[in-house]
Amino acid sequence: MRVSVLIGSRNRPEVLRRCIESILAQNHDDFEVVVLDDASDDPSTYTQCIQQFRDPRITLIRSETHLGVAGGRNHLFKRASGEIFFIVDDDAVVAEPNALTHLQQLFVSRPDVGIVACQIIEEEPNGKVSWKVPFSKKSLARSPQLVKQPQFVSYFLGGAHAVRRQVIETCGDYHPALMFGEEELELAYRVIENQWKIFYEPKVIVRHYPQPSVLTCSSAPASELYHHIKNRIYLAYRYIPLPYLLSYLPTWLTRYFWMSIRAKAPLTVFQGVCAGIQMIRQVQRQPLRKPAISYLRAHNGRLWY
């Protein structure tokens, strides 16, 4: 099974170079790297970055319009040739040379797995280290060993994850209107609804060195909170069954309200809610069915909030 490593980037060629170096250090013998220049201000910087590697396995493509996270990944899917898509943020580094081999072996041995979540180690500029893994903070505090235990999970983190091509072909790609935030959770719901499983593989270690949000460099609304609110309303309306919806949406809106107060941007909640309502007018409500709910319950999925 060939692996396509997919990297979206915007105005960060120096950061991208570090990411590509970690991919080229892989000992896997059948992979390609497809890089998307997502409407950067100076495309020549990306051309120069890729040319420096002089590696035929790397392909650079460009979008003249800013696609965002979800749209950018969809664009990369269309240009990939592998049976496995390994999506990694440009400000991340694959920490060990066997990562692609681990992914290939897992997908071959577990045909029911559609998505693989990775062990993402977040390294802040101030030296703080944390884990971005598909477990709640409460669960990690109670059982820190979860980080090292391979297992089925209910969702994945977008900074580094692998998707079986067949999943995209049967379930669809990322929702393009979810430009930032919750796009991974939305895909996870569809994957689980279609009876695929999500597996956490801690052997695939990725170190993430977070950079400023791409939203600060785009014409889209600058507030990440705006997108989170809009997208959360969509998720609640589209997927959450009524008994859970009665607590799910009020809990999240209350949380977002306090976040807007701390950010001194209370109007963001109103704007996000209005955008979310506008968005759900265009879709039909199709709540998750019993098998998907059972899977989420069995693997610590959130339903009440």
Secondary structure, 3 states (H helix, E strand, C coil): CCEEEEEEECCCHHHHHHHHHHHHCCCCCCEEEEEEEECCCCHHHHHHHHHHHCCCCEEEEEECCCCHHHHHHHHHHHHCCCCEEEEECCCEEECCCCHHHHHHHHHHHCCCEEEEEEEEEEECCCCCEEEECCCCHHHHHHCHHHHHCCEEECCCCCCEEEEEHHHHHHHCCCCCCCCCCCHHHHHHHHHHHCCCEEEEEEEEEEEECCCCCHHHHCCCCCCHHHHHHHHHHHHHHHHCCHHHHHHHHHHHHHHHHHHHHHCCCCHHHHHHHHHHHHHHCCCCCCCCCHHHHHHHHHCCCCCCC
